[in-house]
Amino acid sequence: MDNKKVWFITGASKGFGLSLVKQLLEAGQLVAATSRNQQELIDAVNIQNNNFLPLQVDLVNESSVSLALQHTYETFGKIDVVINNAGYGIGGAIEELTDKETRQAFDVNVFATLNVIRFVMPYLRKQRSGHIINTASIAGIAPGAGFAIYGAAKFAVVGLSEVLAADVKSLGIKVTVVAPGAFRTSFLTPDSLAMTANPIDDYTDVRAVHTKYLKMDGEQAGDPEKAAESIIKIAGEDNPPLYLLLGGDAYHRALSKLDALHDEIREWQDLTCSTDFELDLESK
């Protein structure tokens, strides 16, 4: 990587975030990284130099996010790439999850992302440059049974990213939403995946999906180091994609969803279009 950039990365103490921080620091980049526990982040990265700014941040707290971005800007003089990576999975049918559990999932997966965007935009607008990369999931395009709340949260990230890209394009700011499939990270461990504590017996299909999914831990096809490399690569592109799918499973799930949407929309075309007002051709 030829040019030094300033990167702001959330959820950096494990998974994609940790891989990104390590690769970027090894490449001589300037990295501000956040975690709920600063010491845990420092220990996980295990690289200490002036290019690394570890930050303890509560992403759901607006003041905490604002101060972290201010600290980053004052330390490095600019912010080039923002990677909203923090998040966690949640499994269970809708009625199996409490309102509190559901809102917490949206707080971390959606509202934390919005907080970072809201408070970084003044810096990026002033620069007339920058790249915001939001980590969603293939579940935000083609969700699976048993993960309704997770899918809903990631759908929100996909949707807000699409509109954000349109809103900031004229300001010279780029946006990419990343939709990974299954990668060999800690995502399937209790630290990153919350499962319903109140399972209902009738949801036998949901339990079967959860059991199958949890057995994948450590055997996922996706390589997180390659994923980090891909994210870094698109941050160097003049015209980066709005969507970056990661993993062969994500690719095939997305295409299957597109085919299903196309077929069903076409099948019900007549009924869909019948709801328009009829044109009075004789008065024309």
C-alpha positions as semicolon CSV with decimal commas, in nm:
position;residue;x (nm);y (nm);z (nm)
1;M;0,000;0,000;0,000
2;D;0,167;0,318;-0,122
3;N;-0,023;0,597;0,050
4;K;-0,079;0,620;0,422
5;K;-0,442;0,647;0,520
6;V;-0,611;0,696;0,855
7;W;-0,847;0,412;0,936
8;F;-1,116;0,412;1,206
9;I;-1,231;0,057;1,280
10;T;-1,495;-0,051;1,532
11;G;-1,520;-0,393;1,692
12;A;-1,148;-0,446;1,649
13;S;-1,054;-0,691;1,925
14;K;-1,157;-1,002;1,731
15;G;-1,280;-1,135;1,398
16;F;-1,255;-0,925;1,083
17;G;-1,176;-0,615;1,287
18;L;-0,866;-0,767;1,443
19;S;-0,744;-0,906;1,111
20;L;-0,790;-0,564;0,951
21;V;-0,602;-0,380;1,227
22;K;-0,305;-0,617;1,218
23;Q;-0,274;-0,616;0,840
24;L;-0,301;-0,238;0,821
25;L;-0,044;-0,176;1,093
26;E;0,195;-0,422;0,931
27;A;0,152;-0,221;0,609
28;G;0,245;0,103;0,790
29;Q;-0,105;0,249;0,793
30;L;-0,246;0,474;1,067
31;V;-0,517;0,294;1,262
32;A;-0,761;0,405;1,531
33;A;-0,945;0,100;1,660
34;T;-1,226;0,064;1,909
35;S;-1,335;-0,199;2,157
36;R;-1,546;-0,209;2,471
37;N;-1,224;-0,303;2,655
38;Q;-0,910;-0,110;2,562
39;Q;-0,666;-0,349;2,729
40;E;-0,826;-0,648;2,559
41;L;-0,779;-0,469;2,227
42;I;-0,414;-0,385;2,298
43;D;-0,341;-0,744;2,397
44;A;-0,517;-0,886;2,092
45;V;-0,337;-0,659;1,844
46;N;0,000;-0,696;2,020
47;I;0,159;-0,422;1,809
48;Q;0,266;-0,106;1,985
49;N;0,376;0,195;1,783
50;N;0,268;0,551;1,709
51;N;0,054;0,435;1,417
52;F;-0,189;0,257;1,649
53;L;-0,451;0,437;1,855
54;P;-0,651;0,191;2,069
55;L;-0,976;0,338;2,198
56;Q;-1,225;0,217;2,456
57;V;-1,562;0,317;2,316
58;D;-1,925;0,250;2,393
59;L;-2,064;0,268;2,042
60;V;-2,422;0,302;2,162
61;N;-2,327;0,617;2,356
62;E;-2,317;0,925;2,133
63;S;-2,069;1,115;2,352
64;S;-1,829;0,820;2,358
65;V;-1,839;0,789;1,978
66;S;-1,799;1,164;1,926
67;L;-1,497;1,183;2,157
68;A;-1,333;0,881;1,991
69;L;-1,360;1,038;1,647
70;Q;-1,238;1,372;1,778
71;H;-0,938;1,198;1,939
72;T;-0,864;1,019;1,612
73;Y;-0,877;1,342;1,412
74;E;-0,663;1,533;1,660
75;T;-0,406;1,251;1,666
76;F;-0,374;1,183;1,294
77;G;-0,508;1,502;1,133
78;K;-0,766;1,335;0,912
79;I;-0,993;1,031;0,876
80;D;-0,990;0,845;0,545
81;V;-1,162;0,511;0,592
82;V;-1,430;0,424;0,847
83;I;-1,511;0,056;0,897
84;N;-1,823;-0,010;1,101
85;N;-1,739;-0,367;1,195
86;A;-1,887;-0,403;1,545
87;G;-2,185;-0,632;1,578
88;Y;-2,308;-0,967;1,700
89;G;-2,547;-1,242;1,597
90;I;-2,872;-1,332;1,764
91;G;-3,074;-1,647;1,707
92;G;-3,433;-1,732;1,787
93;A;-3,782;-1,701;1,651
94;I;-3,933;-1,355;1,703
95;E;-4,160;-1,459;1,990
96;E;-3,870;-1,637;2,162
97;L;-3,673;-1,314;2,198
98;T;-3,768;-1,041;2,441
99;D;-3,811;-0,677;2,352
100;K;-3,493;-0,603;2,548
101;E;-3,289;-0,864;2,358
102;T;-3,424;-0,738;2,027
103;R;-3,352;-0,373;2,101
104;Q;-2,999;-0,457;2,221
105;A;-2,933;-0,634;1,892
106;F;-3,046;-0,328;1,697
107;D;-2,847;-0,097;1,926
108;V;-2,519;-0,272;1,849
109;N;-2,581;-0,379;1,489
110;V;-2,765;-0,070;1,363
111;F;-2,766;0,230;1,597
112;A;-2,394;0,202;1,674
113;T;-2,327;0,219;1,301
114;L;-2,555;0,523;1,272
115;N;-2,376;0,693;1,562
116;V;-2,038;0,654;1,394
117;I;-2,171;0,779;1,060
118;R;-2,346;1,074;1,221
119;F;-2,034;1,194;1,403
120;V;-1,774;1,119;1,136
121;M;-1,962;1,293;0,855
122;P;-1,859;1,649;0,956
123;Y;-1,493;1,549;0,918
124;L;-1,550;1,376;0,585
125;R;-1,764;1,660;0,449
126;K;-1,494;1,910;0,539
127;Q;-1,234;1,699;0,359
128;R;-1,467;1,626;0,065
129;S;-1,330;1,273;0,077
130;G;-1,352;0,946;0,267
131;H;-1,485;0,594;0,245
132;I;-1,743;0,446;0,483
133;I;-1,750;0,066;0,489
134;N;-2,039;-0,091;0,679
135;T;-2,024;-0,458;0,771
136;A;-2,361;-0,625;0,723
137;S;-2,400;-0,995;0,641
138;I;-2,536;-1,213;0,366
139;A;-2,826;-1,242;0,613
140;G;-2,901;-0,880;0,522
141;I;-2,969;-0,995;0,165
142;A;-3,078;-1,358;0,202
143;P;-3,161;-1,433;0,566
144;G;-3,195;-1,780;0,708
145;A;-3,458;-1,943;0,928
146;G;-3,416;-1,892;1,300
147;F;-3,237;-1,558;1,270
148;A;-3,516;-1,306;1,206
149;I;-3,385;-1,030;1,431
150;Y;-3,030;-1,064;1,304
151;G;-3,155;-1,059;0,946
152;A;-3,371;-0,753;1,018
153;A;-3,077;-0,565;1,168
154;K;-2,848;-0,649;0,878
155;F;-3,121;-0,560;0,626
156;A;-3,124;-0,219;0,797
157;V;-2,748;-0,183;0,752
158;V;-2,780;-0,272;0,384
159;G;-3,065;-0,025;0,334
160;L;-2,905;0,267;0,513
161;S;-2,579;0,206;0,325
162;E;-2,754;0,220;-0,013
163;V;-2,917;0,553;0,065
164;L;-2,607;0,692;0,238
165;A;-2,409;0,622;-0,079
166;A;-2,655;0,829;-0,282
167;D;-2,667;1,109;-0,023
168;V;-2,289;1,159;0,003
169;K;-2,176;1,088;-0,352
170;S;-2,170;1,455;-0,450
171;L;-1,951;1,524;-0,145
172;G;-1,673;1,297;-0,274
173;I;-1,745;1,030;-0,012
174;K;-1,774;0,661;-0,101
175;V;-1,980;0,391;0,069
176;T;-1,952;0,013;0,061
177;V;-2,162;-0,242;0,247
178;V;-1,986;-0,572;0,311
179;A;-2,196;-0,889;0,320
180;P;-1,989;-1,185;0,440
181;G;-2,099;-1,544;0,449
182;A;-1,962;-1,793;0,703
183;F;-1,603;-1,722;0,803
184;R;-1,377;-1,900;1,047
185;T;-1,388;-1,632;1,316
186;S;-1,527;-1,638;1,670
187;F;-1,874;-1,549;1,538
188;L;-2,029;-1,883;1,639
189;T;-1,903;-1,862;1,997
190;P;-2,112;-1,725;2,288
191;D;-1,906;-1,403;2,282
192;S;-2,043;-1,315;1,939
193;L;-2,366;-1,510;1,901
194;A;-2,656;-1,481;2,147
195;M;-2,915;-1,757;2,132
196;T;-3,263;-1,739;2,280
197;A;-3,279;-1,841;2,644
198;N;-3,650;-1,918;2,609
199;P;-3,692;-2,177;2,332
200;I;-4,048;-2,280;2,246
201;D;-4,102;-2,649;2,174
202;D;-4,310;-2,589;1,861
203;Y;-4,013;-2,436;1,677
204;T;-3,850;-2,769;1,591
205;D;-3,729;-2,644;1,251
206;V;-3,561;-2,343;1,414
207;R;-3,385;-2,568;1,667
208;A;-3,261;-2,791;1,385
209;V;-3,120;-2,492;1,198
210;H;-2,946;-2,365;1,510
211;T;-2,794;-2,704;1,585
212;K;-2,664;-2,738;1,230
213;Y;-2,529;-2,384;1,232
214;L;-2,344;-2,415;1,562
215;K;-2,175;-2,736;1,445
216;M;-2,005;-2,531;1,172
217;D;-1,782;-2,355;1,426
218;G;-1,421;-2,395;1,319
219;E;-1,518;-2,550;0,986
220;Q;-1,646;-2,245;0,798
221;A;-1,512;-2,213;0,444
222;G;-1,426;-1,842;0,471
223;D;-1,073;-1,726;0,557
224;P;-1,090;-1,405;0,768
225;E;-0,741;-1,296;0,662
226;K;-0,844;-1,308;0,296
227;A;-1,162;-1,120;0,383
228;A;-0,959;-0,845;0,549
229;E;-0,733;-0,828;0,243
230;S;-1,037;-0,786;0,019
231;I;-1,180;-0,505;0,230
232;I;-0,845;-0,325;0,230
233;K;-0,824;-0,372;-0,148
234;I;-1,158;-0,208;-0,224
235;A;-1,066;0,087;0,002
236;G;-0,789;0,158;-0,248
237;E;-1,017;0,154;-0,552
238;D;-1,118;0,475;-0,728
239;N;-1,462;0,327;-0,791
240;P;-1,529;0,076;-0,512
241;P;-1,840;-0,141;-0,520
242;L;-2,147;-0,046;-0,322
243;Y;-2,189;-0,416;-0,241
244;L;-1,897;-0,640;-0,152
245;L;-2,001;-0,999;-0,093
246;L;-1,740;-1,218;0,076
247;G;-1,732;-1,595;0,045
248;G;-1,862;-1,842;-0,210
249;D;-2,160;-1,919;0,011
250;A;-2,258;-1,552;0,018
251;Y;-2,227;-1,533;-0,360
252;H;-2,457;-1,832;-0,419
253;R;-2,711;-1,728;-0,153
254;A;-2,739;-1,382;-0,307
255;L;-2,790;-1,518;-0,659
256;S;-3,054;-1,765;-0,537
257;K;-3,237;-1,479;-0,365
258;L;-3,223;-1,264;-0,679
259;D;-3,362;-1,548;-0,891
260;A;-3,644;-1,612;-0,643
261;L;-3,733;-1,242;-0,630
262;H;-3,732;-1,215;-1,007
263;D;-3,958;-1,518;-1,052
264;E;-4,211;-1,417;-0,787
265;I;-4,232;-1,053;-0,895
266;R;-4,290;-1,164;-1,254
267;E;-4,549;-1,423;-1,149
268;W;-4,763;-1,160;-0,977
269;Q;-4,703;-0,882;-1,231
270;D;-5,067;-0,856;-1,346
271;L;-5,205;-0,820;-0,993
272;T;-4,928;-0,578;-0,896
273;C;-4,990;-0,347;-1,191
274;S;-5,369;-0,373;-1,167
275;T;-5,365;-0,138;-0,867
276;D;-5,278;0,168;-1,078
277;F;-5,546;0,414;-1,186
278;E;-5,674;0,329;-1,533
279;L;-5,594;0,584;-1,800
280;D;-5,893;0,741;-1,976
281;L;-5,767;0,697;-2,329
282;E;-6,074;0,863;-2,484
283;S;-6,001;1,193;-2,312
284;K;-5,646;1,204;-2,447
